[in-house]
Amino acid sequence: MLDVYGQSTANSANVQLWDYWGGNNQKWRIETVGNYYRIVNVNSGKVLDVSGYSTADGGNVIQYEWNGGNNQQWSLVFAGGNNRWRIVNRHSGKSLDANGTGNGANVQQYFWWGGDNQKWEIIEVN
């Protein structure tokens, strides 16, 4: 589950994986921005952002206040299977990627190679 570290509401707080426990720091709204989306954390109101406008593999993913930058805009591409999606950063063209599987594993961007760590399930919650 995409999780903002420590339930932070601060700019630049890290995004990581964590088992779902229902916290608002694990809930995200997907909002249309033209032909792209911004992904907004329910707890902080901040958006999923690639830090420093990085275009590199391993560029860190954080939350940051919305400023309309292309590094804060994402496309959703169906990746097949059971409701699996590739989440692609507009600025870099790289995919949202989990660098590990356990609690605290970092979320980054990385060149799409089709790994399960790059496929995300979007689940509606109340």
SEDO-212185 format. One record per residue: x, y, z of N, C-alpha, C in turn; residue in three letters; residue number from 1. Coordinates in steps of 0.02 Angstrom, whole numbers, plus 50000, padded with zeros to 5 digits. Example, Ala and Ser with C-alpha at 12.3 -4.5 7.8 and 13.67 -1.06 7.14 Angstrom:
n_east / n_north / n_up / ca_east / ca_north / ca_up / c_east / c_north / c_up / resn / resi
50660 / 49716 / 50390 / 50615 / 49775 / 50390 / 50660 / 49835 / 50390 / Ala / 1;
50642 / 49888 / 50354 / 50684 / 49947 / 50357 / 50645 / 50002 / 50394 / Ser / 2;
***
This chain:
n_east / n_north / n_up / ca_east / ca_north / ca_up / c_east / c_north / c_up / resn / resi
50042 / 49942 / 50000 / 50000 / 50000 / 50000 / 50044 / 50062 / 50000 / Met / 1;
50028 / 50111 / 49958 / 50064 / 50175 / 49960 / 50048 / 50211 / 50025 / Leu / 2;
50100 / 50233 / 50059 / 50094 / 50259 / 50127 / 50141 / 50318 / 50134 / Asp / 3;
50118 / 50373 / 50164 / 50162 / 50429 / 50180 / 50192 / 50416 / 50248 / Val / 4;
50258 / 50415 / 50251 / 50296 / 50398 / 50311 / 50272 / 50439 / 50372 / Tyr / 5;
50258 / 50404 / 50426 / 50243 / 50436 / 50489 / 50180 / 50479 / 50490 / Gly / 6;
50135 / 50468 / 50442 / 50074 / 50508 / 50435 / 50090 / 50582 / 50428 / Gln / 7;
50147 / 50597 / 50400 / 50169 / 50667 / 50393 / 50123 / 50707 / 50348 / Ser / 8;
50118 / 50771 / 50364 / 50082 / 50818 / 50321 / 50131 / 50868 / 50290 / Thr / 9;
50196 / 50856 / 50298 / 50247 / 50903 / 50275 / 50265 / 50892 / 50201 / Ala / 10;
50285 / 50946 / 50168 / 50315 / 50939 / 50102 / 50377 / 50895 / 50107 / Asn / 11;
50389 / 50857 / 50055 / 50448 / 50813 / 50048 / 50446 / 50751 / 50092 / Ser / 12;
50390 / 50738 / 50126 / 50384 / 50675 / 50164 / 50389 / 50617 / 50116 / Ala / 13;
50424 / 50565 / 50137 / 50436 / 50508 / 50093 / 50374 / 50465 / 50085 / Asn / 14;
50369 / 50435 / 50026 / 50316 / 50387 / 50011 / 50348 / 50317 / 50011 / Val / 15;
50315 / 50271 / 50045 / 50342 / 50204 / 50054 / 50286 / 50153 / 50048 / Gln / 16;
50303 / 50090 / 50055 / 50254 / 50037 / 50061 / 50241 / 50023 / 50134 / Leu / 17;
50178 / 50005 / 50150 / 50162 / 49984 / 50217 / 50098 / 49943 / 50214 / Trp / 18;
50093 / 49893 / 50258 / 50031 / 49854 / 50261 / 49972 / 49901 / 50274 / Asp / 19;
49916 / 49886 / 50243 / 49857 / 49929 / 50252 / 49829 / 49922 / 50321 / Tyr / 20;
49820 / 49979 / 50354 / 49788 / 49982 / 50420 / 49731 / 50032 / 50421 / Trp / 21;
49719 / 50066 / 50364 / 49661 / 50110 / 50358 / 49674 / 50183 / 50372 / Gly / 22;
49736 / 50202 / 50384 / 49752 / 50272 / 50397 / 49742 / 50316 / 50336 / Gly / 23;
49725 / 50379 / 50347 / 49716 / 50425 / 50290 / 49781 / 50438 / 50253 / Asn / 24;
49838 / 50424 / 50284 / 49902 / 50430 / 50249 / 49911 / 50374 / 50198 / Asn / 25;
49866 / 50326 / 50197 / 49867 / 50271 / 50149 / 49811 / 50276 / 50098 / Gln / 26;
49774 / 50330 / 50101 / 49718 / 50341 / 50055 / 49734 / 50399 / 50009 / Lys / 27;
49717 / 50390 / 49945 / 49735 / 50438 / 49893 / 49674 / 50451 / 49849 / Trp / 28;
49666 / 50514 / 49828 / 49615 / 50531 / 49778 / 49651 / 50539 / 49711 / Arg / 29;
49620 / 50514 / 49659 / 49647 / 50522 / 49592 / 49604 / 50574 / 49557 / Ile / 30;
49634 / 50632 / 49541 / 49597 / 50688 / 49512 / 49623 / 50705 / 49443 / Glu / 31;
49578 / 50718 / 49397 / 49596 / 50734 / 49328 / 49628 / 50803 / 49324 / Thr / 32;
49683 / 50806 / 49286 / 49717 / 50870 / 49270 / 49730 / 50867 / 49194 / Val / 33;
49682 / 50892 / 49155 / 49689 / 50886 / 49082 / 49689 / 50813 / 49062 / Gly / 34;
49741 / 50792 / 49026 / 49747 / 50722 / 49004 / 49785 / 50679 / 49054 / Asn / 35;
49801 / 50706 / 49111 / 49840 / 50671 / 49163 / 49801 / 50672 / 49228 / Tyr / 36;
49833 / 50646 / 49280 / 49803 / 50644 / 49347 / 49852 / 50670 / 49398 / Tyr / 37;
49824 / 50698 / 49452 / 49864 / 50709 / 49512 / 49837 / 50661 / 49564 / Arg / 38;
49882 / 50636 / 49605 / 49865 / 50586 / 49654 / 49875 / 50618 / 49723 / Ile / 39;
49819 / 50631 / 49757 / 49817 / 50673 / 49817 / 49809 / 50631 / 49879 / Val / 40;
49854 / 50641 / 49927 / 49849 / 50606 / 49991 / 49792 / 50634 / 50033 / Asn / 41;
49749 / 50591 / 50058 / 49691 / 50613 / 50096 / 49712 / 50646 / 50162 / Val / 42;
49764 / 50622 / 50194 / 49786 / 50648 / 50258 / 49815 / 50719 / 50252 / Asn / 43;
49857 / 50729 / 50203 / 49895 / 50792 / 50198 / 49867 / 50841 / 50147 / Ser / 44;
49831 / 50816 / 50097 / 49809 / 50858 / 50041 / 49865 / 50871 / 49992 / Gly / 45;
49923 / 50841 / 50002 / 49980 / 50850 / 49957 / 49980 / 50794 / 49904 / Lys / 46;
50017 / 50805 / 49850 / 50014 / 50760 / 49793 / 50077 / 50718 / 49786 / Val / 47;
50069 / 50662 / 49752 / 50125 / 50618 / 49736 / 50170 / 50656 / 49688 / Leu / 48;
50235 / 50659 / 49702 / 50283 / 50703 / 49668 / 50349 / 50666 / 49661 / Asp / 49;
50382 / 50673 / 49603 / 50450 / 50648 / 49596 / 50497 / 50704 / 49618 / Val / 50;
50535 / 50690 / 49670 / 50577 / 50741 / 49702 / 50627 / 50771 / 49652 / Ser / 51;
50633 / 50838 / 49655 / 50683 / 50874 / 49617 / 50676 / 50868 / 49542 / Gly / 52;
50617 / 50853 / 49517 / 50605 / 50845 / 49445 / 50652 / 50792 / 49415 / Tyr / 53;
50671 / 50743 / 49454 / 50717 / 50692 / 49431 / 50690 / 50654 / 49370 / Ser / 54;
50735 / 50638 / 49325 / 50718 / 50594 / 49269 / 50757 / 50528 / 49274 / Thr / 55;
50793 / 50519 / 49329 / 50837 / 50461 / 49338 / 50798 / 50401 / 49364 / Ala / 56;
50820 / 50341 / 49346 / 50797 / 50281 / 49380 / 50814 / 50288 / 49453 / Asp / 57;
50767 / 50272 / 49496 / 50778 / 50278 / 49568 / 50760 / 50347 / 49595 / Gly / 58;
50736 / 50393 / 49552 / 50714 / 50458 / 49576 / 50661 / 50448 / 49630 / Gly / 59;
50670 / 50481 / 49687 / 50627 / 50469 / 49745 / 50558 / 50500 / 49737 / Asn / 60;
50509 / 50465 / 49764 / 50440 / 50488 / 49762 / 50421 / 50512 / 49832 / Val / 61;
50393 / 50572 / 49835 / 50375 / 50606 / 49897 / 50305 / 50634 / 49890 / Ile / 62;
50282 / 50667 / 49943 / 50222 / 50708 / 49936 / 50244 / 50781 / 49938 / Gln / 63;
50207 / 50823 / 49902 / 50224 / 50894 / 49900 / 50161 / 50933 / 49883 / Tyr / 64;
50158 / 50996 / 49905 / 50099 / 51036 / 49888 / 50095 / 51043 / 49812 / Glu / 65;
50034 / 51045 / 49788 / 50020 / 51050 / 49716 / 50046 / 51115 / 49688 / Trp / 66;
50088 / 51111 / 49636 / 50111 / 51171 / 49601 / 50102 / 51164 / 49526 / Asn / 67;
50072 / 51109 / 49504 / 50057 / 51099 / 49433 / 50115 / 51073 / 49392 / Gly / 68;
50172 / 51058 / 49424 / 50229 / 51033 / 49386 / 50216 / 50966 / 49354 / Gly / 69;
50249 / 50954 / 49298 / 50241 / 50890 / 49263 / 50265 / 50831 / 49306 / Asn / 70;
50310 / 50845 / 49354 / 50333 / 50792 / 49399 / 50280 / 50772 / 49451 / Asn / 71;
50224 / 50808 / 49451 / 50168 / 50793 / 49496 / 50107 / 50765 / 49457 / Gln / 72;
50117 / 50752 / 49393 / 50063 / 50728 / 49351 / 50079 / 50657 / 49327 / Gln / 73;
50028 / 50617 / 49323 / 50036 / 50545 / 49310 / 49984 / 50521 / 49259 / Trp / 74;
50003 / 50471 / 49222 / 49954 / 50437 / 49179 / 49944 / 50367 / 49207 / Ser / 75;
49886 / 50340 / 49194 / 49869 / 50272 / 49216 / 49862 / 50230 / 49154 / Leu / 76;
49901 / 50177 / 49151 / 49901 / 50132 / 49093 / 49884 / 50062 / 49118 / Val / 77;
49831 / 50034 / 49089 / 49811 / 49967 / 49111 / 49868 / 49918 / 49099 / Phe / 78;
49885 / 49879 / 49150 / 49942 / 49832 / 49146 / 49918 / 49760 / 49145 / Ala / 79;
49854 / 49749 / 49136 / 49827 / 49681 / 49130 / 49814 / 49650 / 49198 / Gly / 80;
49794 / 49587 / 49195 / 49782 / 49551 / 49256 / 49721 / 49576 / 49293 / Gly / 81;
49724 / 49571 / 49358 / 49668 / 49587 / 49402 / 49673 / 49660 / 49424 / Asn / 82;
49648 / 49705 / 49382 / 49646 / 49776 / 49400 / 49715 / 49804 / 49416 / Asn / 83;
49764 / 49789 / 49376 / 49833 / 49813 / 49387 / 49848 / 49871 / 49339 / Arg / 84;
49881 / 49921 / 49366 / 49894 / 49982 / 49329 / 49968 / 50001 / 49332 / Trp / 85;
49992 / 50027 / 49278 / 50058 / 50059 / 49275 / 50045 / 50134 / 49286 / Arg / 86;
50081 / 50164 / 49333 / 50072 / 50235 / 49349 / 50135 / 50271 / 49324 / Ile / 87;
50127 / 50313 / 49273 / 50184 / 50342 / 49237 / 50189 / 50417 / 49249 / Val / 88;
50249 / 50439 / 49268 / 50260 / 50510 / 49280 / 50263 / 50548 / 49214 / Asn / 89;
50227 / 50603 / 49210 / 50226 / 50643 / 49148 / 50294 / 50671 / 49131 / Arg / 90;
50331 / 50695 / 49180 / 50395 / 50728 / 49169 / 50449 / 50679 / 49144 / His / 91;
50455 / 50624 / 49178 / 50510 / 50577 / 49163 / 50491 / 50521 / 49117 / Ser / 92;
50426 / 50504 / 49113 / 50405 / 50446 / 49075 / 50419 / 50381 / 49110 / Gly / 93;
50442 / 50384 / 49173 / 50459 / 50324 / 49212 / 50399 / 50303 / 49255 / Lys / 94;
50401 / 50241 / 49276 / 50345 / 50211 / 49312 / 50356 / 50211 / 49387 / Ser / 95;
50300 / 50217 / 49423 / 50302 / 50210 / 49496 / 50324 / 50139 / 49512 / Leu / 96;
50371 / 50132 / 49558 / 50407 / 50069 / 49569 / 50420 / 50061 / 49643 / Asp / 97;
50405 / 50002 / 49670 / 50420 / 49987 / 49740 / 50488 / 49953 / 49743 / Ala / 98;
50535 / 49982 / 49780 / 50603 / 49956 / 49786 / 50606 / 49909 / 49846 / Asn / 99;
50569 / 49854 / 49842 / 50565 / 49805 / 49896 / 50493 / 49785 / 49907 / Gly / 100;
50482 / 49740 / 49955 / 50414 / 49716 / 49967 / 50390 / 49725 / 50038 / Thr / 101;
50434 / 49738 / 50085 / 50415 / 49742 / 50155 / 50394 / 49811 / 50177 / Gly / 102;
50367 / 49816 / 50237 / 50350 / 49881 / 50265 / 50412 / 49926 / 50265 / Asn / 103;
50402 / 49988 / 50241 / 50457 / 50036 / 50238 / 50495 / 50035 / 50173 / Gly / 104;
50479 / 49989 / 50127 / 50514 / 49988 / 50062 / 50500 / 50054 / 50026 / Ala / 105;
50552 / 50083 / 49997 / 50546 / 50148 / 49965 / 50508 / 50143 / 49899 / Asn / 106;
50472 / 50197 / 49884 / 50438 / 50203 / 49820 / 50477 / 50254 / 49779 / Val / 107;
50490 / 50236 / 49717 / 50532 / 50275 / 49673 / 50503 / 50273 / 49603 / Gln / 108;
50536 / 50305 / 49556 / 50519 / 50296 / 49485 / 50574 / 50253 / 49453 / Gln / 109;
50555 / 50216 / 49402 / 50603 / 50172 / 49369 / 50578 / 50157 / 49299 / Tyr / 110;
50625 / 50143 / 49254 / 50608 / 50122 / 49186 / 50561 / 50062 / 49188 / Phe / 111;
50508 / 50065 / 49148 / 50459 / 50011 / 49146 / 50490 / 49947 / 49117 / Trp / 112;
50489 / 49895 / 49157 / 50512 / 49830 / 49134 / 50459 / 49776 / 49146 / Trp / 113;
50402 / 49796 / 49176 / 50345 / 49752 / 49183 / 50344 / 49710 / 49246 / Gly / 114;
50388 / 49725 / 49294 / 50389 / 49686 / 49357 / 50326 / 49698 / 49398 / Gly / 115;
50311 / 49649 / 49441 / 50253 / 49656 / 49485 / 50260 / 49716 / 49532 / Asp / 116;
50322 / 49736 / 49546 / 50334 / 49794 / 49589 / 50318 / 49860 / 49554 / Asn / 117;
50299 / 49856 / 49491 / 50280 / 49916 / 49452 / 50207 / 49915 / 49433 / Gln / 118;
50170 / 49866 / 49457 / 50099 / 49860 / 49442 / 50060 / 49874 / 49506 / Lys / 119;
50012 / 49918 / 49501 / 49975 / 49942 / 49559 / 49901 / 49926 / 49552 / Trp / 120;
49870 / 49907 / 49606 / 49798 / 49896 / 49608 / 49765 / 49958 / 49636 / Glu / 121;
49714 / 49981 / 49603 / 49676 / 50039 / 49627 / 49611 / 50013 / 49657 / Ile / 122;
49603 / 50026 / 49723 / 49547 / 49999 / 49760 / 49506 / 50057 / 49788 / Ile / 123;
49442 / 50058 / 49774 / 49400 / 50111 / 49801 / 49384 / 50097 / 49874 / Glu / 124;
49393 / 50149 / 49916 / 49376 / 50145 / 49987 / 49333 / 50204 / 50005 / Val / 125;
49297 / 50199 / 50061 / 49255 / 50254 / 50084 / 49295 / 50301 / 50127 / Asn / 126;
***
